[in-house]
């Protein structure tokens, strides 16, 4: 997984964790299937737990920019 893919997965997880109550809703908002959204959330959570502070901050900044 490339660094950008890791950041994207972490940003997706961060967005889900902070802004959504269900996987179904984030999947709908991102026009993707529930299984794909769940897989991306799981991957993002794993990447987040293994990430450095700088990588986490990059993911947060990407999520904030992507949400605007």
matplotlib code that plots the C-alpha trace (Angstrom):
import matplotlib.pyplot as plt

x = [0.0, 1.4, 1.8, -1.1, -3.3, -2.5, -3.4, -6.6, -7.7, -6.9, -8.7, -11.8, -11.7, -11.2, -14.2, -16.3, -15.3, -16.0, -19.0, -21.1, -23.2, -23.4, -21.3, -24.4, -24.6, -20.9, -21.1, -24.2, -22.5, -19.4, -21.4, -19.8, -21.0, -21.3, -18.7, -16.2, -16.8, -16.4, -13.1, -11.8, -12.8, -11.1, -8.0, -7.9, -8.3, -5.3, -3.2, -4.2, -3.1, 0.3, 0.8, 3.2, 1.9, 2.9, 1.0, -2.1, -1.9, -1.6, -4.7, -6.7, -5.7, -6.7, -10.1, -10.8, -9.9, -11.9, -14.9, -15.1]
y = [0.0, 3.4, 6.2, 8.1, 5.0, 4.8, 8.4, 8.1, 5.0, 6.8, 9.9, 7.8, 6.1, 9.4, 10.9, 7.8, 7.9, 11.6, 12.2, 9.1, 6.7, 3.9, 2.3, 2.4, 6.2, 6.8, 4.3, 6.1, 9.5, 8.2, 6.3, 2.9, -0.4, -1.2, -4.0, -1.6, 1.1, -1.4, -2.7, 0.8, 1.7, -1.5, -0.7, 2.9, 1.9, -0.5, 2.1, 4.7, 2.5, 1.9, 5.5, 8.1, 11.4, 13.1, 10.5, 10.9, 14.7, 14.3, 12.1, 14.6, 17.4, 15.4, 14.5, 18.1, 19.3, 16.5, 17.3, 20.9]
z = [0.0, -1.0, 1.4, -0.3, 0.0, 3.7, 4.2, 2.2, 4.3, 7.5, 6.4, 5.5, 8.9, 10.7, 8.8, 9.7, 13.3, 13.7, 11.5, 10.8, 12.9, 10.5, 7.7, 5.5, 5.7, 4.9, 2.0, 0.6, 0.9, -0.9, -3.4, -2.6, -1.5, 2.2, 2.1, 0.4, 2.9, 5.8, 4.3, 3.9, 7.5, 8.8, 6.8, 7.9, 11.5, 11.2, 9.5, 12.1, 14.9, 13.3, 12.0, 13.3, 14.5, 11.3, 9.2, 11.4, 11.0, 7.2, 7.2, 9.3, 7.0, 3.9, 5.5, 6.4, 2.9, 1.3, 3.4, 2.3]

ax = plt.figure().add_subplot(projection="3d")
ax.plot(x, y, z, "-o")
ax.set_aspect("equal")
plt.show()
